[in-house]
Amino acid sequence: MAVPKLSAPVGQSPRESEGKPVKNKGDDVLLVRRMLEANKIGPLGTSKKVDAGLLKAIGTYQKKIGFKRPDHVVDPGGRTVTALLPKFKAQVAAEEKAAKEPKLEVTFRGKKILVTQKEYDKLKAEVIKNLTPYMKSLIKNQKSCLETYQSYLDTAMIKDGVLNAVAQAIIIKAGSVKMPDNKLATRSISAAGKLERAMSSKDLKQIDEALPAAEKAINAFSDDLLRFLKEFTGSAQTTGTVLMVSSAVCFAVVGALAAPVLVTGAGMSAGSAAVVSGAGVGVLQSASQELGKHASGQKVTVWSSVQSIVIDGTIGGLTAGIGSKIPLGFCDDMAKAVAPRLASKVPFMATKQLEKFISNYIAGSGQEVIKSAIGEAIKVVGKIAKSGKAPTEKDFNDAVQSVLYSALLGGLVKNLGGFQKKWAYKNKDMLQGKILPDRFAKLAKDNKIPNTLKAKLWAEVSNKVSDETLKAGYGAVISAASGKESESQLTDMAAKAVEKDKKLQKLVDAEMLKAMKKLKIEAK
């Protein structure tokens, strides 16, 4: 079993603890994400760059294993990676086993779907279970029609008495009523018999061949008998029970599972095979579930079956095979769509920056927001479907974007807008209440100067550096925030970043010395 190994430290850079320099190589970063997820920390995505979410996850795990002061660094051979290894090795072994497990390739609606033998057997059992009541009702319908037809034949052959036979003959002749076609009756008997044998065999291939033929033959005989009864009675009333049954689109799942081709991995990684398998199984299960509606007496039309499969298939393709995590590509697409509409609400961010921020948010701490948006979008698409219009992928994406826009506007964007105002005040207070006095104390020969002169000095330096300190605070939030922070938490994050920024300190010192010289205040 080949278990990947770290080549260099990953995490906080520059590191605050002792050890080799943190390199944050792309493959190493991705490996740490996988190891943490194997230990139930995450989901963390597939980015090869270190971000705030990953650093937080490392810290969370280090606390879990007993670090009093997490350093947010994973060293090769270190305490953190040693603790992560057992569960990660088990996951790698499971993935390798899954990759070697033979898959069955099922072609359904023009798409190839990979399923394991276990998934196939479960689906097959589910399909047969759902089909059985329907097939029984189809056969029951054929027998009911045949009994009704036989009763009229018996009367015609004077089995029920001469008077009834004469009466029937008069009605048929006078009304130009044509008796049911005997050939249709014979075909329905043969087709029903084959279907019963296929049901007993529990062989999907036999069912796939027998069911369409039975539907066609039994429906043709049923239609003809109903035509005769309506003509004979002069109304829509019938003397027998005639059930009209029609094939549903979802029966294609029977054919899809009837003749699978054995493949081994299909050249896919274990992870890719799991995603393909999960999404496909979701669609097949959706179609299979529609079969049971016939037996419960619900009206199932071609459209209602398609509607269910379209909606379930869309969502299944997004979420199946990857647990609760939404694919990053979908998050990126949604962020790209809503960012331009939200940009005016967050002036300190460029549209591209906001787009990236939103994408990171909904792929990380904002998972519940995007899942909620998808849930609401399903309802919207469902309403479109019920109106008789076939919902498209664009309808679905538009619905997600609409709900996501409202959710972000009232949550994430509201917090960012509030932070912008708070940070403007906080930045001014920090400069004049702490940063400038501290730097002046270190640079001036005599700290005791008149308040009026001090006010001039503060104003002179603030005018030169406040834009840069504001930008530094914004930059810290853009790069480090997860999106779930409150206005106050974002403001504190910006303040701490500015206080630690050595480049800003040099700028403040340079502008302070210029202003002191201008106002004739002696420096040390």
PyMOL commands that set and color helices and strands:
alter all, ss='L'
color gray80, all
select helices_A, chain A and resi 26-38+52-64+79-100+117-156+162-174+182-201+204-233+249-258+265-267+270-295+302-319+328-345+351-363+367-386+393-410+412-443+451-480+487-500+502-518
alter helices_A, ss='H'
color red, helices_A
select strands_A, chain A and resi 10-11+73-74+103-108+111-116+261-263
alter strands_A, ss='S'
color yellow, strands_A
deselect
rebuild
show_as cartoon
